[in-house]
Amino acid sequence: MTPLRFGTEPTPVGTAVIAVGDAGLLALEFDEAPPEHTLEPVMQSRGAVAVHDPTAVEHIAAQLREYFAGERTAFDVDIDWSLTHGFPRAALQAICEIPYGETAAYGEVAISAGSPGAARAVGTACARTPISLVVPVHRVVRSDGSIGRYGRHPEVKRFLVDLERANARAGV
């Protein structure tokens, strides 16, 4: 079995569970459950076993600390896109182009991803991505500008959007 190296990092929105493979970041999720439980779907998809290795994810953990301190507006990490294919991957890659401190509607992302009218599919891609924050799905909002959901935690989405907007206004 291929090892999936992981570590955790406390953040203002919960514990980040960070997992990397040979090609880059595979998962970044905020969860208070044991990391092995959080990573179970990724491990099954990859036929991998989780190995606790905080040094393997320290560069990502450091960037998370900088992000939440208002010192970082973009992440500089390799992303392993192997867990997403087709339109969901195109949608998530389009989401990565939404500037820090700004938002885009699901329909706008669908157009950017090459499938006008696929707004619901963008929502599904956002909900199912194993990579939060680095893939900034929190920047995708409803067409009326309302925040919408963020898994079961819309308050986390509101926090992230507000944090970025405040930092962008302050010139970060």
SULBEL-V972205 format. One record per pair of residues at least 24 apart in sequence whose C-alpha atoms are under 8 Angstrom apart, sorted by the first residue. I is the first residue (numbers start at 1). J is the second residue. Records with the same first field share a line. If there is no record, write none. Layout:
I: J / J
//
This chain:
1: 47 / 48 / 49
2: 46 / 47 / 48 / 49
3: 48 / 49 / 50 / 51
4: 43 / 48 / 49 / 50 / 51
5: 50 / 51 / 52 / 53 / 54 / 56 / 57
6: 50 / 51 / 52 / 53 / 54 / 56 / 57
7: 52 / 53 / 54 / 55 / 56 / 57 / 58
8: 35 / 54 / 61
9: 61
11: 64 / 65 / 68
12: 68
13: 156
18: 57 / 60 / 61
19: 57
20: 56 / 57
21: 80
23: 78 / 79 / 80
24: 77 / 78 / 79 / 80
25: 77 / 78 / 79 / 80 / 131
26: 79 / 80 / 81 / 83 / 130 / 131
27: 130 / 131 / 132
28: 130 / 131 / 132 / 133 / 134
29: 130 / 131 / 132
30: 132
42: 83 / 130
45: 83
70: 167 / 172
71: 172
72: 172
73: 100 / 164 / 172
74: 100 / 134
75: 134
84: 129
87: 113 / 115 / 121
88: 121 / 122 / 124 / 125
89: 125
90: 114
91: 122 / 125
92: 122 / 125 / 126 / 129 / 135 / 137
93: 135
95: 135 / 136 / 137 / 139 / 140
96: 134 / 135 / 136
98: 136 / 139
100: 164 / 165 / 168
101: 161 / 163 / 164 / 165 / 166 / 167 / 168
102: 139 / 161 / 164 / 165
103: 139 / 140 / 141 / 161
104: 139 / 140 / 141
105: 140 / 141 / 142 / 143 / 145
106: 140 / 141 / 142 / 143
107: 143
109: 140
127: 151
//
